Each structure stands twice: as structure tokens, then as C-alpha cells.
Amino acid sequence: MRRAKADGRRFSAWWRGRLRGVRTRGGDEGSETVEIAVLFPLVILIVLVTLQAGLYFHARSVAMSAAQEGARIASGAGGTVEAGQTAAQAFAEEMGSGELKDVQSTVEASGDMVHARVSGTSVSLVPGWHPKVTGRSTAALERVTW
């Protein structure tokens, strides 16, 4: 039993000596500060790109939902293109307040189909850059037949 304790102490002293040598060898004091100074802007950039992507895709989702709402209203029995356009515009302005700006909606009927398009600009974290988003939807005209 004594021998195991002695071997354990010798091993532990050897290990501490090895670690001590690693820490002081090469004169790399302050290297962590340089590493952080180099990596911190990269981490901030990754976070900002992730936030910008989230803002863009949310605005795009609102535009697509507004286009679907406009197409649904315009294609319903008794629906008109003007009602669809008003519904799309109102939906985009209500649901995208803050995230979707400069909203423009168009609804057109051609043949048996209704085409709705909602576009605008997404909020940007980069000054002077305004990413454009567009949502489109198509629906079949509903007709009541007797």
C-alpha cells in the first residue's frame, strides 16, 4: 500500500512539473488577449449576420402570408381584386409593422386564376442597405354554379 502512495506522489509531482513547463515555455504570456482581440469581431459578425437573416426571413414570411390573404379574399365567391388588394395591404401593414416597410401590394385576375404579389423592404442592421422582400400567391377563382 505504501508503494502505491509513493508512486502516486511521484507521478503527481512529475505531472505538475510537465504542466508548469508547458505554461511558461515559449514566452506566450498575453496570447489569450491577442486571440480574443482577433476572434471577438468575428463572433460579433456571426451574431449580426444571424440576426439579419432572421429579420429578412420574418419579413419574407409576412409578405408571403399577406399575398396568400389577398389571393384568398379575391378568389372567394363574390370577392373582387380591389378587396383582395386591400386585404393584402392591411395584413402586411398589421403583421409586419416594424419588420416590413414600404409595402406595395398588387392583385390581378387572369382567366380562372388570381395572382397576388406583396413586396417591401426588410429592416436592416446595416445602415444604407435595404433588402427587398417579395411574396407571391396564386389561387383559383371560386365560382358558384347551380
N, C-alpha and C positions, 0 to 999 in steps of 0.2 A: 504494500500500500504506500509506503514511503517513497518508493522509487517512482510510482506514478505521479505523486505530487511533485517530486523534484523534476521529472521530465516535463510536467505541465508548466512549471515555473520557468524552466529553461526555454521551452517553446514560446511561452508568452513574452519573455524578455527578447528573444530573437525576433518575434513578430513586431514588437514595439520598435525595435531598432530599425527594422526594414521600413516601417511606416514613417519613422522620423526622417530617414534618409530620403524617402520619396518626396516628402513635403518640402524639404529645404534644397534638394538638388536642382540645379539649373537656374536658380535665381528667378523664379517665376512669380515673385510676390507682386500682387496687383493685377495679375492676368484675369481674375474674375471680373474686375471692374471694366477692363477693356472688352471682355466678352459680352458683358451686359450692355455696354455702350453701343456695341455693334448690333446685338440681337434685338434690343428694345424697339428701335424704329421698325424693324421687320415684323415684330409681334403686333405693334400698333397698326401697321399697314394691313396685316391679315385681318385684324378685328374690323377695321374700317371697310375693307372690301366685303367682308361677310355682312355687315350691317347694310351697305349699299345694295348688295344683291337681295337682301330681304325686303328692303323698301321697293326696289324695282319689281320684284315678283308679286308683292302685295298689290301694287298699283296696277300691274297687268291683270291680276285676278279680278280686281274691281272693274276694270274696263271690260273684261270678258263677261262678267256677270251682268253688267249694265246692258251690253249688247244682247245677251240672251233675254233679258227682261223686255227690252224694246221689241225684239223679234216675236216674243211670246204675245205681247199685247197687240201688236199689229197683225199677227196672223190669226188671232182668235176670231170667232164668229162675231161679226159686227165691228171688228177692230179696224182702225184706219192707220195710215202711215204717220199722220200727224200725232195721233195718240201714242203710237209706238216710239216716235222720236222724243216726245215729251216725257214718257216713262223712262226711257234710257237716260236722258239728260238728268232727270230728277234722281234716279237711282245712283248714277255716278257722282253727282254732287253731294248726296246724302251719305253714301257709304264711303266715298273716297275723300271726304273732307279732310284736307291736310296732306294726304298722300298723293292724290291725283289732281293736278292743276290744269287749267286751260282746256277744259273738257269740251269736245265737239262731238256731236252725235248725228248720224245720218241713217235714215231708214228708207229703203226703196222696195217697191213691189215690182216684180217682173214675172209675168206668167202666173204660175201657181206657187211661186216662192216669194218669201220676204227676206231681204238681206239687211242686216243692221251692222253698223260699224261705229265704235266709240273709240276716240283717241284723245290723248292728252300727254302731259309730261309728268314724270315721276319726281318726287323730292330727291334732291341730290346733296350729298355731303361734300362734294367738290364744288367750290364756287365757280360759277360761269358755265357749268356743264348741266344740261337739262335733258336727261334721257327720255326719248319718246316711247310711249306705250300705245298699243292698239289692240282692241278686242273686236272680234267679228263673230257673227252668228247668223245662221240661215234656218228658216223654219218654213214648213209647208202651210199654205193658206188653208184655213178650215172653212168649209162651205157646208151649209145645212141643206140637205136635199130631202125632198118629201116623196 
